[in-house]
Amino acid sequence: MKYLFFTFLGFAMSFAQSGLEKLGSNPVTYIDSVKVSKPEILRFDSNLITLMTVYDPNEAKDIVGEEGKDGAVYIETRGFSKKRFQRYFKSKSREFSKLLDSKGDDNTFQYILNGKILTNNFEGELAMIDDKVFKKIDIIKQKELSAQYKIKDKDYGIIITSGIPEDSPKK
C-alpha cells in the first residue's frame, strides 16, 4: 500500500508516523528522485522536506525492481516540489508562464488554492495537482488581491481551482 504524507514536523517523527513500520529493514530511499544511502538520509535537513511517499514492498518492487524488496521511500524537498508545480502551471497558463518568466521567481506571488491562502509549507500540496484534478488558474493583480483577500505584501494572486488529489493525505 502506498502512503503519502506532507511532512511539516521533524523527519524522524514523520517516519515514525508514516507507515514505515510496514517496510522491511532496508527500504530504498530517494530524495528528489536521486537514490540516497542511509548515512545521507541521517545527514539530511528535515526542514527541507515537503512531501514523502512510502511504498510497501509489493509496490516498490513494481517501481524499482528487486531493489525495492523492503519497500521504497520517495522524499521531495520544497525546492523540487516548487519547480514541479511551477512547470505544471506554466503548461496550463500562458499568462502564468509569462509572469513567472518576467519576474524570474514567484516571491511576489500569493498562491490561493480553492479559496485557501497558502502561507507555509504548501509546495507539496501544489505539486500534487495534476491533470486529473486541475480545473483552472487565474491571476489577479495587487489591487484585487488586496480588496478580495486583504493581502498587501504581494503583487499578484495566483488563484488555483482544483479537485483533491487521489493520494492526498487526510488533513
C-alpha positions as YAML, in Angstrom:
chain: A
units: angstrom
residues:
- id: 1
  name: MET
  ca: [0.00, 0.00, 0.00]
- id: 2
  name: LYS
  ca: [1.21, 3.49, -0.87]
- id: 3
  name: TYR
  ca: [1.25, 6.15, 1.84]
- id: 4
  name: LEU
  ca: [1.65, 9.84, 1.07]
- id: 5
  name: PHE
  ca: [2.47, 12.44, 3.68]
- id: 6
  name: PHE
  ca: [3.09, 16.13, 3.91]
- id: 7
  name: THR
  ca: [5.88, 16.44, 6.40]
- id: 8
  name: PHE
  ca: [5.95, 19.60, 8.43]
- id: 9
  name: LEU
  ca: [7.43, 18.25, 11.63]
- id: 10
  name: GLY
  ca: [10.70, 16.52, 12.25]
- id: 11
  name: PHE
  ca: [11.90, 13.92, 9.80]
- id: 12
  name: ALA
  ca: [12.10, 11.19, 12.45]
- id: 13
  name: MET
  ca: [8.60, 11.95, 13.70]
- id: 14
  name: SER
  ca: [7.18, 11.79, 10.19]
- id: 15
  name: PHE
  ca: [8.94, 8.49, 9.60]
- id: 16
  name: ALA
  ca: [7.56, 7.04, 12.83]
- id: 17
  name: GLN
  ca: [4.01, 8.02, 11.88]
- id: 18
  name: SER
  ca: [4.25, 7.26, 8.20]
- id: 19
  name: GLY
  ca: [3.65, 3.59, 7.76]
- id: 20
  name: LEU
  ca: [7.36, 2.76, 7.60]
- id: 21
  name: GLU
  ca: [6.72, 0.08, 10.18]
- id: 22
  name: LYS
  ca: [5.27, -1.94, 7.28]
- id: 23
  name: LEU
  ca: [8.56, -1.81, 5.40]
- id: 24
  name: GLY
  ca: [11.43, -4.23, 5.59]
- id: 25
  name: SER
  ca: [14.74, -3.46, 7.24]
- id: 26
  name: ASN
  ca: [16.34, -1.85, 4.20]
- id: 27
  name: PRO
  ca: [13.91, 0.23, 2.09]
- id: 28
  name: VAL
  ca: [15.39, 2.06, -0.87]
- id: 29
  name: THR
  ca: [15.16, 5.83, -0.41]
- id: 30
  name: TYR
  ca: [15.13, 8.65, -2.94]
- id: 31
  name: ILE
  ca: [15.39, 12.37, -2.32]
- id: 32
  name: ASP
  ca: [14.25, 14.47, -5.28]
- id: 33
  name: SER
  ca: [14.45, 11.36, -7.49]
- id: 34
  name: VAL
  ca: [18.05, 10.61, -6.52]
- id: 35
  name: LYS
  ca: [18.79, 7.39, -4.65]
- id: 36
  name: VAL
  ca: [20.45, 8.06, -1.29]
- id: 37
  name: SER
  ca: [22.19, 5.90, 1.30]
- id: 38
  name: LYS
  ca: [21.27, 5.58, 4.97]
- id: 39
  name: PRO
  ca: [24.14, 7.86, 6.08]
- id: 40
  name: GLU
  ca: [22.96, 10.52, 3.60]
- id: 41
  name: ILE
  ca: [19.42, 10.29, 4.99]
- id: 42
  name: LEU
  ca: [20.68, 10.80, 8.54]
- id: 43
  name: ARG
  ca: [22.57, 13.95, 7.48]
- id: 44
  name: PHE
  ca: [19.63, 15.35, 5.54]
- id: 45
  name: ASP
  ca: [17.98, 18.55, 6.85]
- id: 46
  name: SER
  ca: [14.39, 17.53, 7.60]
- id: 47
  name: ASN
  ca: [13.24, 21.16, 7.37]
- id: 48
  name: LEU
  ca: [13.65, 20.94, 3.60]
- id: 49
  name: ILE
  ca: [11.09, 18.13, 3.24]
- id: 50
  name: THR
  ca: [7.66, 18.95, 1.88]
- id: 51
  name: LEU
  ca: [6.35, 15.60, 0.70]
- id: 52
  name: MET
  ca: [7.06, 11.96, 1.42]
- id: 53
  name: THR
  ca: [5.60, 8.91, -0.30]
- id: 54
  name: VAL
  ca: [6.06, 5.44, 1.15]
- id: 55
  name: TYR
  ca: [5.58, 2.32, -0.97]
- id: 56
  name: ASP
  ca: [5.14, -1.09, 0.57]
- id: 57
  name: PRO
  ca: [7.42, -3.87, -0.72]
- id: 58
  name: ASN
  ca: [4.99, -5.10, -3.41]
- id: 59
  name: GLU
  ca: [4.52, -1.65, -4.95]
- id: 60
  name: ALA
  ca: [8.19, -0.78, -4.56]
- id: 61
  name: LYS
  ca: [9.26, -3.90, -6.47]
- id: 62
  name: ASP
  ca: [6.94, -2.87, -9.31]
- id: 63
  name: ILE
  ca: [8.51, 0.59, -9.37]
- id: 64
  name: VAL
  ca: [12.22, -0.01, -8.75]
- id: 65
  name: GLY
  ca: [12.58, -3.75, -9.24]
- id: 66
  name: GLU
  ca: [14.16, -6.18, -6.83]
- id: 67
  name: GLU
  ca: [15.93, -3.32, -5.07]
- id: 68
  name: GLY
  ca: [12.51, -2.41, -3.62]
- id: 69
  name: LYS
  ca: [12.02, -5.77, -1.87]
- id: 70
  name: ASP
  ca: [11.90, -3.98, 1.51]
- id: 71
  name: GLY
  ca: [9.85, -1.04, 0.22]
- id: 72
  name: ALA
  ca: [10.67, 2.43, -1.02]
- id: 73
  name: VAL
  ca: [10.53, 5.96, 0.30]
- id: 74
  name: TYR
  ca: [10.38, 8.97, -2.01]
- id: 75
  name: ILE
  ca: [11.09, 12.33, -0.42]
- id: 76
  name: GLU
  ca: [10.58, 15.68, -2.13]
- id: 77
  name: THR
  ca: [12.16, 18.88, -0.94]
- id: 78
  name: ARG
  ca: [10.39, 22.21, -1.10]
- id: 79
  name: GLY
  ca: [12.59, 23.38, -3.96]
- id: 80
  name: PHE
  ca: [11.93, 20.25, -6.03]
- id: 81
  name: SER
  ca: [8.17, 20.46, -5.43]
- id: 82
  name: LYS
  ca: [8.18, 24.16, -6.26]
- id: 83
  name: LYS
  ca: [9.90, 23.57, -9.60]
- id: 84
  name: ARG
  ca: [7.42, 20.78, -10.33]
- id: 85
  name: PHE
  ca: [4.27, 22.83, -9.68]
- id: 86
  name: GLN
  ca: [5.68, 25.89, -11.46]
- id: 87
  name: ARG
  ca: [6.45, 23.81, -14.55]
- id: 88
  name: TYR
  ca: [2.95, 22.34, -14.43]
- id: 89
  name: PHE
  ca: [1.20, 25.70, -14.02]
- id: 90
  name: LYS
  ca: [3.29, 27.17, -16.83]
- id: 91
  name: SER
  ca: [1.97, 24.40, -19.07]
- id: 92
  name: LYS
  ca: [-1.61, 25.28, -18.10]
- id: 93
  name: SER
  ca: [-1.50, 29.06, -18.29]
- id: 94
  name: ARG
  ca: [0.31, 31.21, -20.81]
- id: 95
  name: GLU
  ca: [-0.31, 34.19, -18.51]
- id: 96
  name: PHE
  ca: [1.32, 32.43, -15.52]
- id: 97
  name: SER
  ca: [4.24, 31.37, -17.71]
- id: 98
  name: LYS
  ca: [4.86, 34.90, -18.96]
- id: 99
  name: LEU
  ca: [4.52, 36.39, -15.48]
- id: 100
  name: LEU
  ca: [6.90, 33.88, -13.87]
- id: 101
  name: ASP
  ca: [9.42, 34.29, -16.68]
- id: 102
  name: SER
  ca: [9.29, 38.08, -16.46]
- id: 103
  name: LYS
  ca: [9.72, 38.13, -12.67]
- id: 104
  name: GLY
  ca: [12.34, 35.37, -12.52]
- id: 105
  name: ASP
  ca: [10.80, 33.86, -9.38]
- id: 106
  name: ASP
  ca: [7.48, 33.76, -7.56]
- id: 107
  name: ASN
  ca: [8.43, 35.80, -4.48]
- id: 108
  name: THR
  ca: [5.81, 38.44, -5.30]
- id: 109
  name: PHE
  ca: [3.04, 35.84, -5.85]
- id: 110
  name: GLN
  ca: [0.43, 34.78, -3.32]
- id: 111
  name: TYR
  ca: [-0.89, 31.29, -4.07]
- id: 112
  name: ILE
  ca: [-4.51, 30.66, -3.21]
- id: 113
  name: LEU
  ca: [-5.84, 27.12, -3.61]
- id: 114
  name: ASN
  ca: [-9.60, 26.61, -3.65]
- id: 115
  name: GLY
  ca: [-10.06, 29.84, -1.69]
- id: 116
  name: LYS
  ca: [-7.41, 28.97, 0.92]
- id: 117
  name: ILE
  ca: [-4.49, 31.39, 1.23]
- id: 118
  name: LEU
  ca: [-1.31, 29.30, 1.24]
- id: 119
  name: THR
  ca: [1.36, 30.62, 3.56]
- id: 120
  name: ASN
  ca: [3.78, 27.96, 4.84]
- id: 121
  name: ASN
  ca: [4.86, 24.53, 3.62]
- id: 122
  name: PHE
  ca: [2.43, 24.49, 0.71]
- id: 123
  name: GLU
  ca: [4.80, 23.33, -2.02]
- id: 124
  name: GLY
  ca: [3.88, 19.65, -1.74]
- id: 125
  name: GLU
  ca: [0.19, 20.47, -1.84]
- id: 126
  name: LEU
  ca: [0.56, 22.37, -5.13]
- id: 127
  name: ALA
  ca: [2.97, 19.79, -6.56]
- id: 128
  name: MET
  ca: [0.29, 17.09, -6.22]
- id: 129
  name: ILE
  ca: [-2.02, 18.88, -8.66]
- id: 130
  name: ASP
  ca: [-2.16, 17.11, -12.00]
- id: 131
  name: ASP
  ca: [-4.47, 16.77, -14.99]
- id: 132
  name: LYS
  ca: [-6.85, 14.52, -13.03]
- id: 133
  name: VAL
  ca: [-7.75, 17.29, -10.57]
- id: 134
  name: PHE
  ca: [-6.68, 20.60, -12.12]
- id: 135
  name: LYS
  ca: [-9.56, 22.90, -13.08]
- id: 136
  name: LYS
  ca: [-8.18, 26.39, -13.69]
- id: 137
  name: ILE
  ca: [-5.69, 29.05, -12.77]
- id: 138
  name: ASP
  ca: [-6.41, 32.77, -12.65]
- id: 139
  name: ILE
  ca: [-4.09, 35.67, -11.94]
- id: 140
  name: ILE
  ca: [-5.16, 38.82, -10.17]
- id: 141
  name: LYS
  ca: [-3.15, 41.97, -9.60]
- id: 142
  name: GLN
  ca: [-2.32, 43.60, -6.28]
- id: 143
  name: LYS
  ca: [-5.34, 45.89, -6.13]
- id: 144
  name: GLU
  ca: [-7.78, 42.99, -6.48]
- id: 145
  name: LEU
  ca: [-5.64, 40.77, -4.23]
- id: 146
  name: SER
  ca: [-5.82, 43.41, -1.52]
- id: 147
  name: ALA
  ca: [-9.55, 44.02, -1.94]
- id: 148
  name: GLN
  ca: [-10.54, 40.34, -2.07]
- id: 149
  name: TYR
  ca: [-8.04, 38.73, 0.29]
- id: 150
  name: LYS
  ca: [-6.63, 41.64, 2.34]
- id: 151
  name: ILE
  ca: [-3.11, 40.77, 1.12]
- id: 152
  name: LYS
  ca: [-0.97, 43.86, 0.62]
- id: 153
  name: ASP
  ca: [2.59, 42.50, 0.57]
- id: 154
  name: LYS
  ca: [2.33, 40.59, -2.73]
- id: 155
  name: ASP
  ca: [1.92, 41.90, -6.27]
- id: 156
  name: TYR
  ca: [-0.07, 39.02, -7.76]
- id: 157
  name: GLY
  ca: [-2.59, 36.45, -6.62]
- id: 158
  name: ILE
  ca: [-2.34, 33.04, -8.26]
- id: 159
  name: ILE
  ca: [-5.82, 31.59, -7.83]
- id: 160
  name: ILE
  ca: [-5.87, 27.84, -8.40]
- id: 161
  name: THR
  ca: [-9.03, 25.79, -8.58]
- id: 162
  name: SER
  ca: [-8.53, 22.06, -8.25]
- id: 163
  name: GLY
  ca: [-10.12, 18.87, -7.05]
- id: 164
  name: ILE
  ca: [-8.43, 16.91, -4.29]
- id: 165
  name: PRO
  ca: [-5.67, 14.57, -5.50]
- id: 166
  name: GLU
  ca: [-6.47, 10.89, -5.04]
- id: 167
  name: ASP
  ca: [-3.30, 10.34, -2.96]
- id: 168
  name: SER
  ca: [-3.79, 13.44, -0.83]
- id: 169
  name: PRO
  ca: [-3.25, 12.82, 2.86]
- id: 170
  name: LYS
  ca: [-6.17, 13.35, 5.17]
- id: 171
  name: LYS
  ca: [-5.81, 16.71, 6.88]
...
